[in-house]
């Protein structure tokens, strides 16, 4: 039993160690970190505080949300307590019956904090209120009211903006876990399937790709993550897609394609990563969103095509069976694009050949000497 567990652990560990690194995860997150960022560059994050807050994780944003309100309430609570202390309104100074305090019914730090909270969130219970006895209390009331509006607007706006960010719409756009290479329309193509899980459309959708690879230039410079454009098309075109049902997008592997030099035997050995992008405008909010995913060579299956997913019911409705969304079917496929072109040329030569009926064949009898 111990040997079995040790062997299983060793296999899992070797699998993790040998796993190919990828820049973009399957759900679209970028696997990259920035090191040795200069201090003056970090100041830019504070200057653009709005974007910085929106990019924070929910736990950090909620911590800032709570801290901003509690901190402002407590800070102004201290200031209200200081006003009451300076004006000798607190019970410890034993004010006379004719004494008019700056703020009615502030008896200590706790009541000053409660009055600060009531002022900033405009609750106004009516038990504590500012009098016209001292100008500093009126000035502090105006200052807290203005600052409270700023804090409320910023923090509540940040929460609302984070909830309604367009990238959340991307969660309902899904790509197939794998890509396939097979013939389509007589050409060798790389195919990917994408689906919109909502009935609302993405307006002006555009699909394109980037092939990331390591390139060595003629000058001997090694470029990591060199980007090569990959054009994807749909039968109806790659602009303004009618994205109401799952689509199969494909890239034609011709002489201009970086996949042209690859074959079924060598594609697994390539150090490449295919990143696919889908840009579109959300119909409900008019906000733009981008969906990303990536494929490494182990996720590209040569000689397969996707199983059918759309059917028509007896009632005349179209039905999408998502159980077949990622299923593939093995088909007869040339093991390289060059082989497909050679096969076409041979068939073309056979069709162009003909018999010359004007040629006469004369038989010659050979005699032995």
C-alpha positions as CSV (number, residue, x, y, z in Angstrom):
1,X,0.0,0.0,0.0
2,X,2.8,2.4,0.9
3,X,4.6,1.7,-2.4
4,X,1.4,2.3,-4.3
5,X,0.9,5.7,-2.7
6,X,4.5,6.6,-3.2
7,X,4.4,5.7,-6.8
8,X,1.1,7.7,-7.3
9,X,2.6,10.7,-5.6
10,X,5.7,10.5,-7.8
11,X,3.7,10.3,-11.0
12,X,1.6,13.3,-10.0
13,X,4.6,15.3,-9.0
14,X,6.4,14.5,-12.2
15,X,3.3,15.5,-14.1
16,X,3.2,18.9,-12.4
17,X,6.9,19.5,-12.9
18,X,6.6,18.6,-16.6
19,X,3.5,20.7,-17.2
20,X,4.0,23.2,-19.9
21,X,3.9,26.8,-18.7
22,X,1.3,29.0,-20.3
23,X,0.8,32.8,-20.4
24,X,-3.0,32.8,-20.5
25,X,-5.0,30.3,-18.5
26,X,-8.1,28.6,-19.8
27,X,-10.4,31.1,-18.1
28,X,-8.5,34.1,-19.5
29,X,-6.3,35.1,-16.6
30,X,-2.7,36.2,-17.5
31,X,0.1,34.3,-15.8
32,X,2.7,37.0,-15.6
33,X,4.3,39.0,-12.8
34,X,6.2,42.3,-12.8
35,X,9.5,42.5,-10.9
36,X,11.8,45.4,-9.9
37,X,9.1,48.1,-10.6
38,X,10.5,51.5,-9.7
39,X,9.1,53.5,-6.9
40,X,8.0,56.4,-9.1
41,X,6.0,53.9,-11.3
42,X,4.1,52.7,-8.2
43,X,3.0,56.3,-7.6
44,X,0.9,56.0,-10.8
45,X,-1.3,53.4,-9.1
46,X,-2.2,56.0,-6.4
47,X,-2.8,58.7,-9.0
48,X,-5.2,56.5,-10.8
49,X,-6.9,55.4,-7.5
50,X,-10.2,54.6,-9.2
51,X,-8.8,51.9,-11.5
52,X,-6.6,50.6,-8.6
53,X,-9.6,50.1,-6.4
54,X,-11.6,48.4,-9.2
55,X,-8.8,46.0,-9.9
56,X,-8.5,44.9,-6.2
57,X,-9.9,41.6,-5.1
58,X,-13.3,41.7,-3.4
59,X,-11.8,41.1,0.1
60,X,-9.4,44.0,-0.2
61,X,-12.1,46.3,-1.7
62,X,-14.5,45.4,1.1
63,X,-11.8,46.1,3.7
64,X,-11.2,49.5,2.2
65,X,-15.0,50.1,2.1
66,X,-15.4,49.4,5.8
67,X,-12.2,51.2,6.8
68,X,-13.1,54.3,4.9
69,X,-16.5,54.7,6.6
70,X,-15.4,53.6,10.1
71,X,-12.3,55.8,9.9
72,X,-14.1,58.9,8.8
73,X,-16.8,58.4,11.5
74,X,-14.2,57.9,14.2
75,X,-12.0,60.8,13.0
76,X,-14.9,63.3,13.1
77,X,-16.0,61.8,16.3
78,X,-12.7,62.8,17.9
79,X,-13.1,66.3,16.4
80,X,-16.6,66.7,17.8
81,X,-15.3,65.5,21.2
82,X,-12.5,68.1,21.0
83,X,-15.0,70.9,20.2
84,X,-17.1,69.9,23.2
85,X,-14.0,69.6,25.4
86,X,-12.7,73.0,24.4
87,X,-16.1,74.6,24.8
88,X,-16.4,72.9,28.2
89,X,-19.7,71.2,27.3
90,X,-18.9,67.8,28.9
91,X,-20.5,66.8,32.2
92,X,-17.1,66.6,33.9
93,X,-16.9,70.4,33.7
94,X,-20.3,70.8,35.5
95,X,-21.7,73.4,33.2
96,X,-24.5,75.7,34.5
97,X,-28.1,75.5,33.6
98,X,-27.7,78.6,31.4
99,X,-24.8,77.1,29.5
100,X,-25.5,76.5,25.8
101,X,-23.3,73.8,24.3
102,X,-22.0,73.6,20.8
103,X,-23.8,70.3,20.3
104,X,-26.6,69.2,22.4
105,X,-26.3,65.9,24.4
106,X,-22.7,65.1,23.8
107,X,-21.5,63.5,27.1
108,X,-18.3,61.7,26.0
109,X,-16.4,60.1,23.2
110,X,-19.1,57.5,22.6
111,X,-21.9,60.1,22.1
112,X,-19.5,62.1,19.9
113,X,-18.9,59.1,17.7
114,X,-22.7,58.5,17.4
115,X,-23.3,62.1,16.5
116,X,-20.5,61.9,13.8
117,X,-22.2,58.8,12.3
118,X,-25.6,60.5,12.4
119,X,-24.2,63.6,10.7
120,X,-22.4,61.8,7.9
121,X,-25.1,59.3,6.9
122,X,-27.8,61.9,7.5
123,X,-29.8,59.7,9.9
124,X,-30.8,62.7,12.2
125,X,-32.5,61.1,15.2
126,X,-33.1,64.6,16.6
127,X,-31.7,63.9,20.1
128,X,-28.3,65.5,19.3
129,X,-28.0,68.6,17.2
130,X,-25.7,71.6,16.5
131,X,-26.5,74.9,18.1
132,X,-25.6,78.4,16.9
133,X,-23.4,79.0,19.9
134,X,-20.0,78.4,18.3
135,X,-18.8,78.8,14.7
136,X,-16.2,76.0,14.8
137,X,-19.1,73.4,15.3
138,X,-20.9,74.8,12.2
139,X,-17.7,74.7,10.2
140,X,-17.0,71.1,11.3
141,X,-20.6,70.2,10.4
142,X,-20.2,71.6,6.8
143,X,-16.8,69.9,6.4
144,X,-18.1,66.5,7.5
145,X,-21.1,66.8,5.2
146,X,-19.0,67.5,2.2
147,X,-16.5,64.8,3.0
148,X,-19.2,62.3,3.7
149,X,-20.7,62.9,0.2
150,X,-17.3,62.3,-1.4
151,X,-16.7,59.1,0.6
152,X,-20.2,57.8,-0.1
153,X,-20.0,58.5,-3.8
154,X,-16.6,57.0,-4.3
155,X,-17.0,53.8,-2.3
156,X,-20.6,53.1,-3.3
157,X,-19.7,53.9,-6.9
158,X,-16.7,51.5,-6.8
159,X,-18.8,48.7,-5.4
160,X,-21.5,49.2,-8.1
161,X,-18.8,49.5,-10.9
162,X,-17.1,46.3,-9.8
163,X,-20.4,44.4,-9.7
164,X,-21.4,45.6,-13.2
165,X,-17.9,45.3,-14.9
166,X,-18.2,44.1,-18.5
167,X,-15.7,41.3,-17.9
168,X,-18.3,39.5,-15.8
169,X,-20.2,39.0,-19.1
170,X,-17.2,37.0,-20.3
171,X,-18.0,34.3,-17.8
172,X,-21.0,33.3,-19.9
173,X,-18.8,32.9,-23.1
174,X,-17.1,29.6,-23.2
175,X,-14.5,28.0,-25.5
176,X,-13.9,24.4,-26.2
177,X,-11.2,22.8,-24.0
178,X,-9.3,21.6,-27.0
179,X,-8.7,22.6,-30.6
180,X,-8.7,20.2,-33.5
181,X,-7.1,20.0,-36.9
182,X,-8.9,18.4,-39.8
183,X,-10.1,19.2,-43.4
184,X,-12.8,21.7,-43.9
185,X,-13.9,22.8,-47.4
186,X,-11.0,20.8,-48.9
187,X,-8.4,22.7,-46.8
188,X,-6.5,21.8,-43.7
189,X,-7.9,23.9,-40.8
190,X,-7.4,24.4,-37.1
191,X,-10.9,24.5,-35.5
192,X,-12.1,25.9,-32.2
193,X,-15.7,25.9,-30.8
194,X,-17.1,28.9,-28.9
195,X,-20.6,29.3,-27.4
196,X,-22.7,32.1,-25.9
197,X,-24.5,30.8,-22.8
198,X,-26.9,33.7,-22.7
199,X,-29.7,34.5,-25.2
200,X,-28.7,38.1,-25.3
201,X,-26.2,38.8,-28.1
202,X,-22.8,40.3,-28.3
203,X,-22.9,43.1,-30.9
204,X,-20.0,43.5,-33.3
205,X,-18.2,40.4,-32.2
206,X,-14.7,39.9,-33.6
207,X,-12.5,36.8,-33.2
208,X,-8.8,36.7,-33.6
209,X,-5.7,34.9,-32.2
210,X,-2.1,35.3,-31.3
211,X,0.5,32.5,-31.5
212,X,3.2,32.9,-28.8
213,X,6.5,31.3,-29.5
214,X,10.2,31.7,-28.9
215,X,12.0,33.1,-31.9
216,X,15.7,33.6,-32.6
217,X,16.4,36.5,-35.0
218,X,19.1,36.6,-37.7
219,X,21.1,38.7,-35.3
220,X,21.0,36.0,-32.7
221,X,18.5,37.8,-30.4
222,X,16.1,35.4,-28.6
223,X,12.6,36.8,-28.4
224,X,10.4,35.1,-25.8
225,X,6.7,35.4,-26.3
226,X,7.0,36.5,-29.9
227,X,3.5,37.2,-31.2
228,X,2.3,36.0,-34.6
229,X,-1.2,37.0,-35.9
230,X,-3.6,34.1,-36.4
231,X,-6.7,34.9,-38.5
232,X,-9.9,33.0,-37.6
233,X,-12.9,33.0,-39.8
234,X,-16.5,31.7,-39.7
235,X,-18.5,30.6,-42.7
236,X,-20.4,33.9,-42.4
237,X,-17.2,36.0,-41.8
238,X,-15.4,37.0,-38.6
239,X,-17.1,40.4,-38.3
240,X,-20.5,41.1,-36.7
241,X,-21.2,37.5,-35.8
242,X,-24.8,36.3,-35.3
243,X,-23.7,34.8,-32.0
244,X,-26.9,33.2,-30.8
245,X,-25.7,29.5,-31.1
246,X,-22.3,27.9,-30.7
247,X,-19.9,28.6,-33.6
248,X,-17.0,26.7,-34.9
249,X,-14.2,29.1,-35.9
250,X,-11.3,27.9,-38.0
251,X,-7.9,29.0,-39.2
252,X,-6.8,27.9,-42.7
253,X,-3.4,26.3,-42.6
254,X,-1.8,27.5,-45.8
255,X,1.7,28.7,-46.7
256,X,1.2,31.9,-44.7
257,X,0.2,30.1,-41.6
258,X,2.8,29.3,-38.8
259,X,1.2,25.8,-38.6
260,X,2.2,25.1,-42.2
261,X,5.6,23.6,-41.2
262,X,4.1,21.5,-38.5
263,X,2.7,17.9,-38.8
264,X,0.8,15.5,-36.7
265,X,4.1,14.0,-35.4
266,X,5.9,17.3,-34.6
267,X,3.2,19.6,-33.2
268,X,3.4,18.1,-29.7
269,X,7.1,19.0,-29.7
270,X,6.5,22.7,-30.4
271,X,7.0,25.4,-27.7
272,X,4.0,27.4,-28.7
273,X,0.8,28.7,-27.2
274,X,-2.3,29.8,-29.1
275,X,-4.2,32.6,-27.5
276,X,-7.7,33.3,-28.8
277,X,-9.6,36.5,-28.2
278,X,-13.3,37.4,-28.7
279,X,-14.2,41.1,-28.5
280,X,-17.8,42.3,-28.4
281,X,-20.3,44.9,-27.1
282,X,-22.8,43.8,-24.5
283,X,-26.3,44.3,-25.9
284,X,-27.9,45.2,-22.5
285,X,-25.3,47.7,-21.2
286,X,-23.3,48.8,-24.4
287,X,-20.1,48.0,-22.5
288,X,-17.3,46.2,-24.3
289,X,-15.9,42.9,-23.1
290,X,-13.1,40.6,-24.1
291,X,-13.0,36.8,-23.6
292,X,-9.6,35.0,-23.7
293,X,-8.4,31.4,-23.7
294,X,-5.3,29.6,-24.8
295,X,-4.3,26.2,-26.2
296,X,-0.9,24.5,-25.8
297,X,0.2,21.7,-28.2
298,X,-1.1,19.0,-25.8
299,X,-4.6,20.5,-26.3
300,X,-4.5,20.5,-30.1
301,X,-5.8,17.1,-31.5
302,X,-4.7,16.4,-35.1
303,X,-7.1,14.3,-37.2
304,X,-10.3,15.1,-35.3
305,X,-13.4,17.3,-35.8
306,X,-16.1,18.4,-33.4
307,X,-19.3,16.4,-32.9
308,X,-22.6,18.0,-34.1
309,X,-24.2,20.1,-31.4
310,X,-27.3,21.8,-33.0
311,X,-30.4,19.8,-34.0
312,X,-34.0,20.6,-34.8
313,X,-36.9,19.2,-32.7
314,X,-40.2,17.9,-34.0
315,X,-41.8,21.1,-32.8
316,X,-39.7,23.1,-35.1
317,X,-37.4,24.5,-32.4
318,X,-33.6,24.5,-32.6
319,X,-31.9,22.6,-29.8
320,X,-28.3,23.0,-28.7
321,X,-26.9,19.9,-26.9
322,X,-24.0,21.2,-24.8
323,X,-23.1,17.6,-23.9
324,X,-21.4,17.4,-27.3
325,X,-19.8,20.8,-27.0
326,X,-16.3,19.5,-26.4
327,X,-16.6,16.1,-28.0
328,X,-14.5,15.2,-30.9
329,X,-14.7,12.6,-33.7
330,X,-11.7,11.1,-35.4
331,X,-11.6,11.6,-39.1
332,X,-9.2,10.9,-42.0
333,X,-6.8,13.8,-42.1
334,X,-3.4,14.3,-43.9
335,X,-0.6,14.5,-41.4
336,X,0.7,17.8,-42.7
337,X,-0.5,20.7,-44.9
338,X,2.2,20.0,-47.5
339,X,1.0,16.5,-47.9
340,X,-2.5,17.7,-48.6
341,X,-1.2,20.1,-51.3
342,X,0.9,17.3,-52.8
343,X,-2.1,15.0,-52.9
344,X,-4.2,17.7,-54.7
345,X,-1.4,18.2,-57.3
346,X,-1.2,14.5,-58.0
347,X,-5.0,14.3,-58.5
348,X,-4.8,17.4,-60.8
349,X,-2.1,15.9,-62.9
350,X,-4.1,12.7,-63.3
351,X,-7.1,14.7,-64.5
352,X,-5.0,16.7,-67.0
353,X,-3.5,13.5,-68.6
354,X,-5.2,12.1,-71.8
355,X,-4.7,9.4,-74.4
356,X,-3.3,10.5,-77.8
357,X,-5.4,8.5,-80.3
358,X,-3.3,9.6,-83.3
359,X,-0.3,7.6,-82.2
360,X,0.1,4.3,-84.0
361,X,2.0,1.4,-82.5
362,X,3.9,-0.8,-85.0
363,X,4.8,-4.2,-83.8
364,X,8.3,-5.4,-84.7
365,X,9.2,-9.0,-84.7
366,X,12.6,-9.7,-83.4
367,X,14.6,-12.6,-84.7
368,X,17.5,-14.2,-83.1
369,X,20.7,-14.4,-85.0
